[in-house]
Amino acid sequence: MSHAKTKIARVMAALNHQETDRVPMGEFFWSNFLRRCRKDLGSGPDFDPYRYWDLDLVVLTPNLDPHVRDFRVLEDSDGRTVVQTGFEAVIEVHANCPMPMYRDFATQTFEQMDAFRFDDPADERRYRSNISDQINCVGDTLNRRTRSYVEQVGTYTDDFCVFGGVCEPHEMIWRILGTENVLMKIAEEPARVARFIERLGDFLVGSVQAQIAIAGDKLSGMIVWGDVAYGKGMFFSPDYWRKVYKPQLKRICDVVHAAGLKVLYHGCGNASVVYDDMIEAGVDAYNPLEAKAGLDVVDLKRRFGSRWAFSGNIDVRILAGGDREKIRREVLTKLNAAKGGGYILQSDHSIPDDVAPRDYDYMVQLVREHGSYPLQLGEYDLEI
């Protein structure tokens, strides 16, 4: 079996609640952690953490900007860059700041929402060109995409299980209107916002269909990016999510499943009040399960059993602390969630630069040693 087929089988087994050779691993990394890796590990500028640690799952997202065009650079000096993206958002990025600052949004009013138009989600420039876009290129640093989505898929498909990527509507709408503005408009005219969210659903379903058509049989699944909660609960009423957002999530899941692929939902914060609804909508697994939001994958495995799979929950605060015994306890305890399959191990968000590469390496080695079936968890073995 080829390297990629082994990893695909490993990930699919986990999502189908089956045990295979070992527990699969995925991960997301902050740019400054990668810079630290190049320094601490003595690697070159082309350092690739997925290859270095031989991880199983790679997620790739195409250009999801409503308007397909490169950044408009408004200011660029002294480590500070201001750009306007295809979301028509004005964003300021500093070289020494871990997150971008959203300064303005061209769409502010209900009338502007009604007039807002989306470029074709199947536009081949989204997949075959290297136009910079907001989702991939504006994060903890400002990147300019050097490879197209199709090129990236081709780079990883021979050696990894590859998932595509799409946002759910809330992950899109706040980038168009601004977070506070969206929440105020939901309170003011919830039905009018719902109509815009349905239009977003049309756009996102089109993106999923286009990715699947262009990537052919190279994708094993689709990650749905969707932050709808913070540490203590939902951003808005769970009932509003069920009425307005859930149908659009189901549309996305239906298209993914019709192609024989799996759905992995990435949502920060604690949205546990709608977990059962996500299962009904067709989500196969949930990520990243932030420990600091009070989530524990072992407890969730006990609650959901084989109804749902999970990915994440290794507390990055423990990894950043560097205490090897605490890291060992964290990893081996969370590995209990992999009993009977159903778990992909990774951090509870993304790896930041206060995690030492050698400590991340230690975590990987623990999974290699103790995450092979049958699991060898010693004093950390728990009843599930």
N, C-alpha and C positions, 0 to 999 in steps of 0.2 A: 504494500500500500504506500502511495506517495506521501510526502510530508504533509501536504495540504489535506489529503483525504483522511489522514490520521487525525488531524486537528478538527476537521469538520465532523468526523464521526464522534470525537470526544465532546465537542460543544453540543451537537444534536442529541447525543445520549443524555447529557445533563438536562437539556431543555425538555426531553421526553421522560425524565425521571427514571433514568436507567444508569447503572454503574458500568463504567468501561475500564480502561487501563488506569486512569488517574483523573483527578479533579482538574478541569480546564481553568486557564487563567486569561483574563483580559485586563486592560488598564487604560487610563487616560493620564496624560502628563502635562504639567505646566511648562511653559517654555524655559523658565529660569531653572527648573530642575534639570532639563536637558543641557543647559549651559554648564551647570555644576557637574553633570556627568562627564562632559568633555574635559573638564579641568581635573576632576578627582580620579577619573578612570584613565586619563591620558589617551582618550579616543580622539579621532579626527573630526572635522566639521560635518561629516556625513553620518555621525552617530545615529543609529536607529534603535531605540529601546526595545522595540518588538522583536527585532532580530537578535539583539545582544542577549536578551533574557529568554528568547525562544518562546514567547507568549503564543497563545492559541488564537485569540480573536482580535481582529482589526476592524475598526469602524470608519467608513469614509462617507462624507456628505458632499453632495454637489452644490452648485450655486443656487441658493434658495431666495436670493434677493427678488423682491417683486418686480424691479426694473433691472434689466441686464445691461450693466455698463460698469466700467472700471471706476475706482474711487475718484472723486474730485478732491484734490488736495487744496485746502483752503489756507493752511498755514503749515510751515515746516522749518523749524529753527530750534537750536539749543536743546535737543533731545525731546522736543514737544512737537507733535504733529496733529493737525486737525483735518479731518476728512468728512466728506458727505458720501454716504453709501447708496446702494440701490434700494434701500429701505427709505431713502430721503431723510435719514437721521444724520445729524451733525455730531461727530464723536471726537473727543480729544484723548490722545494717547501720549503718556509720558514714558520715557525710557526707564525711569526708576520707580514707576508706580505699577503695582501688580494688576490693576484692573482699569479699563477705559472709563471715561466720564462722558455721559450723554448730555450734550449741551442744548440741543434743539431738535424738534421734530416738525417736518413740513406739514404733516397732517395733524390737525388739532381739533377741528369741529366736526359735528355730525354731517354737515354739508360736504366737507372735504372727504369724509369717509365714504359718503354716497358716491362721490365723483371719482374716487380712487380706482384706478385700473391696473390690472396685473398683466405683465408680459407673459407670453405663452410658457407654461411650465415645461413643455417639450422642446423649447428652443435649444438647438444642439450646442449653442455656445455655452450653455450651463454645464455641459458634460464633456465637450471636446476642446474647449478653449481654456486659457489660463487667466481669465478675467478675475481680478480680486473681488471677493464677496465678503459680506459682513460676518456670516456664521463662521467661516474658516479663517478669516484674516484679521479680525478685530477682537482680540482677547487680552491676555496679560501682556501681549506685545503686538505691534503692528506688523503683520506678515504680508508679503506679496506672493500670491500663489505662483509657484514655478512649474507645477505640473497640473494638467487637467484631471478631472475626475476619472475619465477613461484610462489615462496613463497611470494614475494611482492604483486603480483596480488591477490593471495589468501587472504592476510592480509586486503586488502582494498575493495575487491569486494562486501562484504555484506553491506558496509556503505557509499560507494561513487560511483560517476560516474568515471570510470577508462578509461584513454586513454593510448595507447602504445606510443612509441616514435621511430623516425628514423631520420637520418640526410638527407639533400639533398646533392648533390655532392660537392658543394663548402665547406660546413662544414666539409667534409671528406678530400678533397684534400689539404687544407691548413695545416691540421694536419699531412699529409704525407710528404709534401714538404717544408712547411713554407710559411707564408703569402707573404712575399716579393718575394720569388722565384716563387710562382705560378703566380703572376701578371707579373713578368718579362717574364715568359715562354709563357703566353697568348700573350704578345706583340711580342715575338720572332717567335713562331710557333703556332698560334691559332688552326690550324686544328689538330696538333699533340696532343695538350692538350685536344681538343674535343674528340678525340678517347679514351683517358684515362677517361674522364668524362662519356662517354657512358659505359665503363666497370664498373665504380663506380655505374652507374644507375642499371646495372645488379645485383650487389651485394646488393644494397639497396632495390630493388624490392624483392629480395629473403628474406631479413630480414623481410619485411612487411608480406610476405606470411607465413613465419615461425611463427611470433608472433601471427598472426590470427589463424593459425592451432593449436598452442600449448595452447593459452589462451581460445580457444573455444568461447563461447558466453559471456565471462567476460569483453570484451572490447566494449566501445561505440564509440571509435574513435581513431585517430592517430595524434600525434603532429609531425610536420616536423620541425626539427631544421635547420635553414638556414640563417646565417648572410651574406648578400651580399651587405650591405651598411653601411655607417657611417653617422654622423649627417647631412651632407650636400648633400648626394647623393650616387650613386652606387660606388662600388670598381672598376668597369670596365664598359665598354660600355653597356648600356641597350640593344643595338642590339645584342651584343655577348651573353648576358644572354638569350635573346629571341631565338636565333639560337641554342645555345648549352645547356643551363641549363633548359630552359622551357620544352623541350620534356621529360627530365628525371623526372622533377617534375610531369608532366602529367602522366607518367607511374606509379608513386607512387600513385597519387590520384585515378587513374583508378582501381588499385588493392584494395585500401581501400574502394572505393565506391561499387565495385563489391561484397564486403562482407557486405554491408549495413551499413557501418560506416562513420563517418564524419572526415574531415581533418581540423586541426587547424595548421596554419603556424606561427612559432615563428621566427621573424627576427628583429634584432636590427637595429638601425639607421633609415634612411629615404629612403626607396625603393619605394616611392609612384609613381615613373615614370613607374613602371611595375605592379602596382596593378591590372589594367584591365587585363593584361596578366595572372596574378595569378588566377583571376576568371575564365578565359578561360581554364586554366590548371586543374581546379577543386578544388581549395582551397575554403573551406566553410567559414573560419573565419581567421582573422589576429590578431597576438599578437606579442610584447607587446605594440606597439604604444608609443614609447618613447617621452614624452613631451619635453625633452631637445633637441630632433631632430626636433622640430617644428610641431609635429603631434598633432591634437586635434580630439578626437573621435566624438564630436558633429558635427564638420565641416565635418568629413568623413561620418557620418550618413546622413547628408543632401545631400552629393554628391552621395552616393551609394544607399541610401534607403534600400530596401529589397533585393538588389542584393548581398550584402555581410554582414557578421556579424563580430563583433569585440570583442576583449578581452584585457583589460588592460587600460593604459593611466592615471591612478592615479599617479600624480607626486610624486615620492619618496622624492624629495627635500622639498616639502611642508610637507609631513609626518615627515621628519627628523627635520623640523623647530619647530614642537611641538605646533604651534599656533592653538588652537582648532577651532577658527572661520575661519581661512584659510583652515583648513582641512575640515570643514563642507561645505564651499563654493566649494572647489574642488570636493568633493564627490557628493554633490547634483547637481552641474552643470553637471558633467559627466554622472550622472544617466539619463539625458535627452536622451542620446543615446539608452536607453533601451525602449523607447516608441515604442510599436508595436513589442517588442522583439528585437533580434539581438545584444545583448550585455551581456558579462560576465564581471563582475567587478573584477579587480585586479590592482596591481601596474604596472608602465610603464617599469618594468624590473624584479627586485627581491628585497626583503626587506633586506636592509643592517643593520649593527649593530648600525648605528647612528639614527635609528628609535626606539623610546622607545616602548616596548611592550604594554604599557598602551595606547599609541597613536594609535597603530595599532588596539588595541581592540576598541578604540573609533570609528575608521573608520568602523569596522565590525558592531558595534551597530547602526551607522547611516544607513547602508544598510538595516539592519533588520527593522529599524523604518520607513524609507522613501522609501525603495526599494520594498515594497509590492505593488502589483497592486490592485487598480489604484495608480500610483505613487503620493506621497505627497511631492512636491518640493518647495512649498511656493514661496518666492521671487526669487528663482533660476529656476523657471519653464520657459522653452524657447519653442518657436515655432520650430518644426522640419519639 
